[in-house]
Amino acid sequence: MKKHVFLTGSPGVGKTTLVKKVCEWMVSTNVSVNGFYTVELRELGKRVGFDVVTLTGERGPLSRVGNNAPAGSRESRVGQYVVDLPSFENLVLPLFQNMGKSDPSVFIIDEIGKMELFSLAFIHAVRQALDNSTCSILGTIPIPKGKPLGLVEEIRARKDVKVFMVTKENRVAIIDEIVVALKECVK
């Protein structure tokens, strides 16, 4: 039986939008939900970074276009983006401490990608969350390309994980399949 549901697909295909829609369904059916999602930050039509937003509405920077790491931290970079690890960890790691305290419970992790994986504490927290017997996870992971991401490949290989491939063609219709899979997870 599958316990966790992950969405994968090309960047910009609509994974985060699907996560938000599924969250609305869960809240409307009294399923306890916690976690976070990642959003693009745009200025004058250009993407200048990404923010992390918790389901309670707290928001902080994940990355910005630039040349300088946040004060006091080592530089972590993905392409033109400098990752703000202190901001990410201060916002996201406390969420993991509260997961699974109500039943049924779904924890949102959008996303587990290159930027987030600079945080060893995040990797540890995700592994613990996947093994948590009281909580299911709805998450997003990138499609494999280039050098494999260790934790992402671990997730794909887990027997308790159902992975949905999101495409532009199926992103509207697939929501029902995701909801059915999550209903099975939180029984």
Order of alpha helices (4+ residues) and beta strands (2+ residues): beta-alpha-beta-beta-beta-beta-beta-alpha-beta-alpha-beta-alpha-beta-alpha
